[in-house]
Amino acid sequence: MGSDSGFLSLVAQREVKSWRYLKGKTLSVDARTTGYAFVLFEMLRRNGLADGDYNVVRAGGMMQRWEALRVQEQDATLLSTPFDLLAEVHGLQTAAAFGPACRAAAPPSVRNDSTLHS
């Protein structure tokens, strides 16, 4: 169960510069009833987006979500290492670039870290 004990990062297309840019966008999850999806939905809620402000599609596991994001089939998803690092190399945005609002969504143990991976 689960891929690893590492951090998750919200990764988005280049034009997504803040949480509000996700309104009306398509976000991918492995399935709507998994821990990854629950984390994503909570991050979105804590940053002002309600269910219905965005579209959610099922895209499969981490590798499938990375590939769908890379070929621009979706606008954002949660990824862990090494996929979040590959995304940055390819010029995609991470929520860490969104600034302080992202930090508020992280658990206290992560919030104090100098680099945020939600």
QUISULJO-V769050 format. One line per field, one symbol per residue. phi: phi as a letter, one per 30 degrees, with the letter a starting at -180 (. if undefined). psi: psi as a letter, one per 30 degrees, with the letter a starting at -180 (. if undefined). burial: + if it has 24 or more other ideal C-beta (glycine too) atoms within 12 Angstrom, else -. A space follows every 10 residues. Layout:
BEGIN
phi: ???
psi: ???
burial: ???
END
This chain:
BEGIN
phi: .idacddcbd cbdeddcaed dddidcccbd adcceeddde ddedddcjcc ejdbcbbdbj dedddddddd cidbcaacbc dcdddddddd iddcdeddje dddddddedc edddccbd
psi: kleagllkkk kllefjflef ffkflkkkle lfhleeeeee eeeeefggkl kfflkklkfa aeeeeeeeee ghflfllkll kfeeeeeeeg glklffffae eeeffllefe efkfkkj.
burial: ------++++ +++--+--+- ++--++++++ -----++-++ +-++-++-+- ---+-++-+- -+--++-+++ ---+++++++ --++--+--- -+++++++-- +++-++---+ -----+++
END
